Amino acid sequence: MEVDQEKISYSSNDLKSHPDKLLKDHLSSVGTLCKEIVSSKKLNIGEYVNFEVLQDISYLVGITHDFGKGTSFFQKYINERDESKRIKLKNKPETHHGLLSSILTYYVIKEYLSRKNLHDKENYKYLPILSFLVVKRHHGNLHNALDETIGFGEKDKEVLEKQIKSIDFNKINSIYSTLFSNIHFNFDCNLVHDKVLKSEPLYIYGALKEHKNYYVQDICGEEKKLIRNIDEEHSLFYYFTTLFLYSILLDADKTDAANLKLIRRKNIPSDIVDTYKKSKFRGQNTKMNKMRNEIYEDVLKNVKNINLEKDKILSLNVPTGTGKTLTSLSFALKLRKLIEDEKGYQSRIIYSLPFLSIIDQNYDVFNDVLDSPSTDILLKHHHLSDTAYTTRENEFESTDNDIGKDLLLIEGWNSEIIVTTFIQFFYSLISKKNKAIRKVHNIVNSIVILDEVQAIPHKYWVLLNKTINFFAKHFNTYFIFITATQPLIFNEKNNEIKELVKNKEKYFRELDRVKLSVNLKPIIIESFKEILKKDLIENKNEDFLVVLNTINSSKDIYSFVNNLNINNSELYYLSTNIVPKDRLKIIKEIKEKNSKRKIVVSTQLIEAGVDIDVDIVYRDFAPLDSINQVAGRCNRNFGDRKGVVKIFVLKEEEGSKEYYKYIYGYFLPSKTETVLKNKNEISESEFLKLNESYFEKVAIGKNDDESNSILEKVEELKFDDLSEFKLIEKGYPEIDVFIELDNSAEEVWQKYQKIQKLPPLKRKKEFLKIKSQFYDYVISIPQRYKNQVGFDEKSGIGHISKYEIEQGIGYDRTIGFKRDESGGGTIIC
């Protein structure tokens, strides 16, 4: 009786979706935007489903996603003014709307397909349950599809019955008759009323077992069988279609709920890099610049040879220091123009890199080329980036009230060029997470530049080959792999990838900047010190870079060199043991010209893309791609004197394990050892052949079990299990520590302390304002040090105070966090 009274009391009122928004308006806006997003895309999915049908499906998903907000329970909550009562109402199961909405979505999609005689056709028959999954979890993360169809608990059934009984279906049908008519469709929502409330008896061996609701029979019977056998399809279509529809719904829903103005697409001149190069590098006719220009012209001539239907996976494989960043940007802009001219749409350009240490460096280059544009043109996005989104029209200048909107625009990748990390990019394509997947529809039809792709673990080569290939082909997305050491994710010899440089062998052959000296006989670190000391003293005018595999060994060598007190030398130390703010400052200092010679001691942090130039490099043994990267920091600009890269196999003492084994394991070093064996000296002109031999051996010997396991989970829509995909794996658990290094850090920490006392939603919003500054002072350390740093379990962070640092406790400005040395040399960069 109480339910009926609630229904009557709300029947004459306008139903709301949000405090300031009518449900009918929200459903209409979200449905329309969903369809507009799909219709703006160019997809090659004709072999699976009709594109117009997919547009209608997205519209129907959009207009049904909040059907459950039509209950009297939700309306009571949304209209409540008293905050404490509102919170209680929000937490009631009857107020939740995802499951009820998804049941309507399921039946609407099923009926739509039935009217078109498509409901039992291959590929189409999965669309009702995929749409159910998308709507059910639009306020959470995706779950394993089979788990979603296994059954409904008694509590779920009870809640659904209460919710259905509280809906005024005359009111709801009045809203939906208009919405459905937009695609010339009609549907009586009373069908869902009957499916939820009505049941039929289930007999086993002639005895009545239970009464089963019709919706339970449909979803947990028919659809469960379908999902259980989906692996037999051996197709990525269902996975990527789910991600695509989910992404579109999430973005449309958030856009309308936050009253975001749609960001207008912007033009970028395709010759802007040409103009920049002429202005910036005029008169610089060094050997290296001549080669950079030659490669640049060689690549750009290739634009006209691109077959937009076939050439979607491309390679820019040239030596380190030959201008890949500017060349790839210029090529991408010209490819974007070609796509716009021939296919009629604008591609976003997504520039993705493996390491935060080079994101800022490459972003700064793009920012300079584009003359400091607004965020709608150029966006830097990673977990530490700023939360201010600006447009030329200043529609979203950052203010206290706009920070949530800014974040939505940033996380949705609503910009023409996005500079981001591998984590942000790949964890969007292989993920269950709402926040990550939301940007997928903006990856569709884009041009993706993957820089330093050798950093992708070989165990994922097969996984990325299959997923990238499918996404490129069916979602019209172009991928450009750029590196000096091209891994065999795609094989050029098998025509799986098109090289943009006509004669790359020529450029590798012509370069003779360094010689590689290899000593594979292990030596203890004390012996290494003596060799290093002799070289440093004898080569007093040469800049040195010494790269070690562990933090403890790097600190040991830094202290040793420091105690030598070598005249006219500037000594630098780099590792993740130092706060990010100081790391960037040190890199900047290293790059600046100086009258003193430079000695840099670092972990492998320095290798990938950090544009420094030294004369002599010492490197503890590592996989060949790492050796190549560090060689790229030696005589980078092709000076008159050939640079020297010396490889040593280091260990702490006789009988102990070599340092590299702590970091890289056995597989990659063994392949490196095989290709370097019996080669005491190697010239740079041999690097290409050496790399090809190395990656062929890796491809033959690698284990594809992890790739195949994740691919199976992708095909079976086991979203919860995709957490197995980890681009970065630590050999030990870590914690974060805030280092109160200076006055600015002290101020940030005080703000953080105040923010922690705020209610959850306010706390999150206020922290976003200081997040970028906060993480300038955060490092990750092994969990075993948590008692040393006052780790707070509740906030999940440790803290070393300014006072402690001034007293010489916990952190040293030069070498960073003071570790308990008893742990041995097993801590990496």
N, C-alpha and C positions, 0 to 999 in steps of 0.2 A: 504493500500500500504506500509505503514511504517513497519508493522509487517512482510510482505513478504521479504522486504529488509533485515531486521534483521535476518530472518531465513536463507537467502542466504549467508549473511556474515559469519554466523557461521557453515554452512553446511560442509565446508571443513576443519574445525578445529576439534581437539580432544575435546570432551565434558569433563568437569571437575566436580567433586563432591566437591572438596576442592581445595584450592590454589595449593597444591602439589600432587594432586591425580586425576587420570582419573576416570570418572564416571563408565566406564565398569569394571575397577579394583576394585573400591569400592563396586559396586553391587555384583560382583563375590565373593569377600572376605566375605562380610556380609552374603550373602546367604549360602556360604559354612560353615561359622562358626555357623550360626543358625542351620543348619542340623547336624553338628558335636555335638553341645551341646545337641540337642534332642536325637541323637543316642547314646550318652554316658549315658543316663539315663535309669533306669529300672522303667517302669510305669505299673500299673495294670489298664489300661483303655480299655481293650478289649471289655467290655460290652457296651462301648460308641462308640469308633472309632478304626480303625485299626492303629497300631503304625507306620507302614511304611507310611501310608497316612499322619499321623501327621508330620512325618519327611519331607515329600515333601511339605506339607503346610508351614512349617517353612522356608524351602528353598525359596519357592515362595514369601513369605512375605519379606524375606531378599533381594531378587533381585529386587523386585518392590518398595521397600519403598522410594527410591529416584528418581523414574521415573520423577517426576516433575522438577528435576534439569536439564532436557534436554531442557527446554524452553530457548529461546534466552534471556529472561529477567534475568533468573538466571545466564546464562553464561556471560552476560554483567557485572553483579554484581561481580561474582567470579574472573573475569579477570581485574577488575578495580584496578588500583594502587593508585589512589588518595583517601586518607582516607575519606575526607569529602563527595566526590561523592559516595563512596562506602556505607557510612552510609545511604545516601538518597535512593540509589538503594535498599538496604536491607529492608528498610521500605515500599517499594512499594508492594501492595497486589499481583501484578503479579510475584514478585520474590519468594513469598512463594510457597512451594512445597508439603506440607502435604496433602491437600485435593485432588489435582490432582493425586498424587501418590496413594492415597487410592482408588480412582475410578478404576485405572488400577488393583490394587491388587484385588479388589472385582470381577472384570470380569475374571481375570486370575484364581482365586480360583474356581469361579463358573464353568468355562469351564473345568478346571482340574477334578472337581468332576463329571461333566456331562459325560465326556469321560469314567469315571469309573462306570457310572450308579449309582452314589451315591448322586447326587445333591438334590433329593427329599426324601432321606432316613432320618429317625429319627436321631437326633444328627448331622449328616453331613450337613443338610440343613442350620444350623446356622453358619457354618464355614466361608462362604463368608462375612457375615456382621461382624462377630467377627474380621476377618482379616482386614476389612475396618476400624473398630474402632482402632485397634492396630496401623495401619500405619498412619491414620489421625492424631493421637495425639502423634506420637513418638518424637515430640519436645515440648510437653506440658504435661498436665495431662489428664487422662481419664475423659470423661464426661458421663452423663446418656445416655445409648444406645438409648432410645426412642427419646430424644432430637436431637440426631445426625441423626435421620431418619425422623424427622417431615417435613423438607423442606429446600430448599436452597433459600437464599435471592436473589433479583435481582442483587445485587452487586457481589455475589458469581458466579452467572451464567455468568455475563459479564466478570469477571476475567478469569473464566475457558475457555470461548470461545477464549479470547485473547491468553491465554497460549497454548491451543491446536493448534491454527493457527500458533503459533511461533515455533512449533516443526518440525524438519526434520525427518519424520517417516521412511525414507529410512535408515538414520543413526541409529535411535532408533531400528528398526527391525534388523539391522545388529548386534547390540550389543546383543539384546535379543534372536536372533536365536541360538546363541552359548550358552547363559545362560540356555535357556529352554531345549536345547538338552541334558544337563547334567542329566536330569531326564526323558529323552525320551518323551518330551512333545513339542508341537509347538503351537504358538499363534501369530496371526497378530495384532500388536498394533494399526493398523488402525481401529480396531473395537471400540476402545475407542474414537478415532477421531469422528467416526460416532455417537456413543452413546451421546457424548457431544454436537455435532453440529446439529444433526438431531432431528426432533421432529414430532409428529403427532397431528392432531387437536383433541381437546376434546370438545364434544358436550353435552349440557345439555338441555333436552326437545327439541331436534332438533336444538337448537341454538348454534353456535360456541362460546365457552367460552374463550378458549386459545389454543395455541400450546404448548404441553408439551414435553420437551426433554426426550429422552429415559432413560437416567441415572436417571432423577428425578422420572420417573414412576417406575423404578426398585427399587431404594433405598427408595424412600418416599412412595411407594405403597406396593409392595410385601414384602419388608424387614420390613417395619413399622408394617405391620400386624403380621409378625412373632415375632418381639420384643414385640409387645403389648400383645401377648398371651404367652410369655415365662414363666410367673409365673405359668401357668398351668402345666409346666413340674416338678415343685417342685424339682429342681435339682441344686446342687452346681457345676456341671460339667462345665457349660458354663462360670461361673464366674472364676473358677480356670484355665480353659483353656485360657481364655482371659489374665489373669495375667501371666500365663506361657509363652505364645507366646510374650506378650508385654515385659516381662523381658528378654527373649532371644534376641529379636530384639534390645532393648535398649543396652544390654551389647555388642552384636556383633558390632553394629553401633559405639558405643563409643570406643571399642577396636581397630577397624580398623582406625577410624578417628584420634585417638591419637597415632597411630602407636605403640600400646602397644605390648610388647612381651608376649606371653601366659605364665602364671606361671605354671611350671611343678609341678605335684602333688608329695608330699613327704611322705615317710614312717615314722611312729613313732612306736617304739617298743611297743608292747601291754603290756609288763611287766615292763614298765619304772617306774610306780608308786610303784610296788612291790620292785624294787631295791632302789628307793628313801626312802621308809618307813624303810627298813632294815638299811639303812645308817643313816637316820635322827633320828630315835626313838629307836635305839639299847639301851637296858638296862633300858628303861623307863617302869617299870612294875607296875605302879599305877593301882588302881581299874578301873579308867576311861579308861586308855590305854588298859587294858585287854578287856574291853567291846568294845572299838573302833575296836580292832583287830578281835574280835569275829564277830562283824557285818560285817567288811570288808571281812572276809573269807566266811561268810554266803552268802553274796551278790555275790561274785565272783564264788562260786560253782554253782550259778544259771545260769550262762552264758550258760552252756551246755544244760540247760532245756528250753532255749528260742526257741519257734517255730517262725522262721523268717516270716512266712506267716500270722500268727495269733496274735502273741504277740508284737504289735506295740505301745501299750500304757501301760507304766510301772510305778511302784510307789516305791519310797524309803522313807518309812514313819517310821522314828526312832526318839528318843528323841533329843533335842537340845544338841549340844556339843559332839556328838558321831562320828564325822569325816565324815559327809555326803559329803563334798567337794571332798576329796581325793577318797573316796569310789566310788562316782558317776563318777569321771574322769577315774578311773581304769576300772570300769565296761564298760563305753562307749568305751574305747580303745580296750577292749577285744571283745565287741560286734562288733566293726568296723572290727576287724580281722576275726571274724566269718562270717560277711557279705561278706567280700572280698573273703574268702575261698569258700563260698557256692554260692554266687551270682555274684562274679566277678567284683565288683566295690568298690571304696573307699568312705566311708561316711565322710563328714565333721562333726565335733562335734561343736555344737552351745550351749554355756553355757549362759543362760539368767537369769537375776536377776531383781527385781523390782526397786532397789534403787542405785543411783550413789555412795552412801556412802559405799557400800560393793563391788562395781565393782573392785576398785583398790586392795582391800584386797584379793579377790579370784584370780584376775589376777596375783598378786605377788606370790601366792602359786603355780599356774600353771607354772609361769616363773621360779620358783625355781626348780620345778620337772623336767622341760624340759631343765634346765641349760642355761637360758637366750637365747632362740632361736631367729632367725630372724622372721620378720613379716609374711613370707609365711607359717611359722609353727604356730605361736601364734599371734593373733590379738586382741587388745582391741578396741572396737568400740562403742562410744557414741558421743553425739554432742559436747563434750568438749575434746575428745581424740586427740592425736597428729596426724599430717598429713604426717608422714614419713613412707614409706613402704620399707622394706629391704628384700632381699633374700640372701641365702647363697652365691650366685654368685655375689652379690652386683650389680645386673642389674639396681636396682632402688635406689641407694643411694640418699638421699635427697639433691637436689641442687635447686637453684632458678628455673631452667628450668623444673625440674621434679615434682614440687609440684602438678600440675594438674594431672599428671599421677599417682602419689602416691595416691591422693584422689580418683581417679577412681578405683584403685585396692583395697583400703580400703573399700569404699562404696559398692563395688561389692562382698565383703566377699570372696576374693580369697586367703584364708588361710585354714590350716587344722583344727585349733581350733579357734573359735571366742568367745570371752567373751563380752557380750553385755547386753543391757537393755531390759526390756519388751516392752518399747516404740519402740525401733528399730525393735524388732522381730514382735510383733503383728501388728504394723502399716505398716508392709510390706505385711502381709496376708490380712488385712482388710483396704484397701486404694484405693485412686485414683491417688496417687502421683508417678510421673515418678521416682524420686530419691529413694523412698522407695521400689517400686515394682521391680526395676532393679535387686535386689539380690535374688528374689524369686526362680529362677532356681538353685541357689546354696543352697537353703533350701531343695529343692527336693532331696530325697535320703540321707538326713543327719540324724544325731542323735541329737535330741534337748533335752537339760537338762533344765527344768524349775524349778529354785530354789525359795524357799519361795512363792509357788503358792497360799498360803492363802491370799496374797496381792491382788489377782484378785477380783474385785468387784463381789458380788454374782449376781448382775443383768445381768452379762455377762456369767454366768455358762452355760446356754443352748446354747448361741451363740458359745462359745469355744468348747463345747462338740460336736456340729454338724460339725463345720469347721475343728477342729483338727482330728476328726474321719474320715472325708472324705479325708483330706489331707494325713493322715497316711495310709489309706487303698489304695488309688489310686495313690499316689505319693511316695509310699514306703519310708515313713519317720517315724522314731522311736522317741517317746516322753517319757521322764523320768521325772515324777513329784517328786520333793524332798522337804520334809517339815517335821516338827515335828507335824504339825496340818493339816492333809490332808482334804481339802474341798471336797464336793461331786460334783465336776465337772464331774467326772466319778465314778460310784458306784462299789466298789469292790465286794459287795454282789451279784450284778447282772452280775459279770464277765466282766465288761466294762474295767477294769484295772487290770493288774497282779502285785501283790506285790513281790518285789525282796527279802524281808527278810522273811524267812520261818516262824518264830515265833516272830513277832514284839511285841506281848503282853508280851512276856518274858522280853524283854529289858525295856519296860515301867514299868513292875512290879518290876524288880530288882533295879531300880533307886530310891533312897530315899535321894536326895540331898537337897530338899527344902520342906518347908511346906507353904501352902498358907493360909493366914489369911484374912478373908473377913468381911468387915463392910459395909453393904449396906445402912446404915442410913446416909443421907447427913449431912455434917458438913461445917461450914464456914472456910475460909482459915486461919483466925486468930487462931481458935481453933486447926487447923491442925499444925500450927507453934509450939504451945506449946507441942503437942505430939512429934513432930519431935525433938524439942530442948531437951526434956527429954531423948529420945532414943539416940541421938547423944552424950550426956554427959555420960550417963550410959554405953554405948557400945563404949568406947573410943578407942578400938583397932580394931574395925570392920570397913571395907570399906562399904560405903553407896552409893546407887544410888536412886535418887528421880526423878521420871518421871511425868511430868505435861502435860496437854493437850493443853495449850495455851502458847504463848510466854510471854504474860504479867504476867500470874501466875508463870511461870518459873523464870522470872526476879525478881519477888517479893520474891520468896522463896530463890533464890540465894543471894539477898541483905540481907535478914533476916539471913541466915546462915553465911554470910560474916561478919556481924556485931556482931556475937556471939564471934568472935576471939578465936575459939577453938584451944588449943595448939596441936602441933605435928600433924597437919592435913593439907592436900593439897586440896584446893577447886577448882573444875573445872565447867565450864558452857558450855553447848552445845545446839545449835539450829540453824536453817537456818537463824537466825538473824546475824550470824557470817559468814565472807567470807570463801569459801571452803578451801583455803590454810591454814587458822588457824584451821578450823575444823579438818582437817587431822592431823595437828600437835598436837592438843589437844588429839585426839583419841590415837595417838602414845604414848603420855606422860602417859595417863591413863593406857595403857597396859604394860608400863615398870614397873619393880619392883622398889619399893621405901621404904625407912625406915619409911616414914610418912604414916599414914592412909589416905585413899582417900575418899572424898565426892564429888560425881558427881551429879549436878543438870542439867536436860536435858528435852527436849520435846521428843516425841515418835521417833524422829530421831535416837535415840540410839538403838532401839529395834531390827531391822531386821539384823541379821548376824554380828553385830559389836562384835568381840570376846573380851569382857572384862569380868572380873570375880570379883564379890563383895560378901559381906556376907549378907547384908540386903538391900532389895528393898522396897521403898514406891512407889505405883503407883496410880495415879488418875484413877477412873473407866473408863473402855474401853471395847470393844468387847473381847470375850474370846481368840481369836487368838492373839490379842495384849498382853493380860495378859500372855499367854503362852510364847510369844517371850521374854518378859521382865524377866520372870522367868528363862529363859535360860541364863541370864547374872548373875544369883545368884548361888554361889557354883558350877560353871560350871565344875570344874575339880574334883568334888566329894571329897572335903576335909573331915576331921574328924568331923567337926562341921556342923550340918545341917543349911542350909541357911533359911532365912525368907523373904517371900514376903507378904507385907501388902497392901491390896486394900482399898482405901477410896473413898467416893463419895464427891467431893469438889465443893463448890460454893463460890462466892465472898462475899456475905452477905445474911442475912435472907431475904427471899422473892425473891432473884434473881435466875436465871436459873443455873442449874448445868453446870460446864464447859464442860463435855463430850457431852452435847446436842448440843453445838455449832459445834462440830467436827464430831460426828458420827451419829447424828440424833436419831431416835427412834428405828428402826427395830432391828439392831444387838445388841445394849445394852439391849433391852427387852428380847431377846433370852438368852443373857448372864445372866441376872438377874434371869430368870426362872431356869437355870441349877445350879446357885450358891445359890439359895434360901435355907434357913435353913441349910447351910453348913458353919459353922464358921471357921473350919480348914480342909484343904484338903492336903493330902500327894501327892507327885509326882507320886506315883504308881497308883493313880486314874485318872491322867491326860488324858490317852488315852480314857477311857470310857466317861469322861466328854466332851472331844472334839467330840467324835462320836455323843453323845447326842445333843450337841450344833449344829453341822452341819446338823444333821437330822432335827432339828427344823427350821434351816435356809432354808433348801431345801424345806420343806413343806410350809413354810410361805412366801417365796420370791415371788416377782412379776417378771414374765418373759416377760413383755410387751416390754421392751427395746431390749432384745435379739431377740424376735420374729420380732420386727419392723426392726432391722438391717438385720436379716436373709432374710426377704422379699425383702429388697433393694438389698442384695447380689444376690438373685435368679433372680431379675428383672434387674440386671446390672445397678442399679442406683448409679453410682460411685460418683457423686457429693454429694449425701446424706450420704455417709459413714463417713463424718466428725462428725456425731452424736456419733460415737464410741470414747469414751474418757476414757482411763484407769485412768487418774488423773483429778479430777474435783475440781476446787477451788470455794469456796463460794463467792469469791469477785474478781474483776479484779486486776491484778498486773502489776507492771513495774519493769524493771531491773535498778540497780544502780551500778556504778563502784565506789569502795571504794579505794581511793588513800592512802593505808595504810602505805606504806614504800617506800624506795628508788626504789626498783624494780617496784612497782606499778606506781610510778611517771614516770619512764622511759617508761613503757608499755603505759601509758596514753598519753604521748607525741608522741609516735609512732602512736598511734591510731588517734590522732588529725591530724597528717601529712597525714595519709592514707585517711582520710575523704575528703581531697582536691583532690584526684586523680580521673581520669575518672572511671566509674563503673566497667569495667572488670579488670582493673589494681587494683582498690580498693579491689575487692573481693579476688584477688590472694594474694595481700600483707597482707590482714587481716588474711588469713588462716595461715600465718607464725607465727602470734602472738596470734591466737585464744585461744589456750590452756592456755597460760599465762594470757591472758586478763580475761578469765572467772574464773581464780583463785581468782579474786578480785570482782566478781559480785554477788550480792544477789538480791532476788526478794522481793519487799515490796508492801503493798496495794497501789493502784493507788491514794488514797486520800492524800498520802504524796508527790505527784509529785512536788508541788510548793516548798516543803521543800528541795528538792534535785536538783533543777535546771534542771528538766527534759526537754530534747530536743526532740520535736515532730518529727523532721526530721530524726534524727539518732535512735530514740526510746530508749534512755538510759539517766539516770540521773547520777550525778557525785558529790561526796563529796571529796573535795581536801585535800591534806596532811596538808596544812596550817589550814583548818577548824578543822581537827581532833586534831591537836596539840593545838588548842584553846578550845578544849572540845565541839566542835559543830558537831552535826550530827551522830557521830559514836564513840563508846567506845570499846577499844580493848578487854575488858573482856566480855561485854554483847552484843556487836554489835550495830546495828542501833538504834538510840535513837528515839523511837516512841512517838507520842503525846498520852499520857496515857488516854486522854478523850475518846478514842475509846473503852474502856472496855476490858475485857479479852477474846476476840474472835479471836485472831490471832493464827494460828496453826504453826506447826514446819517449 
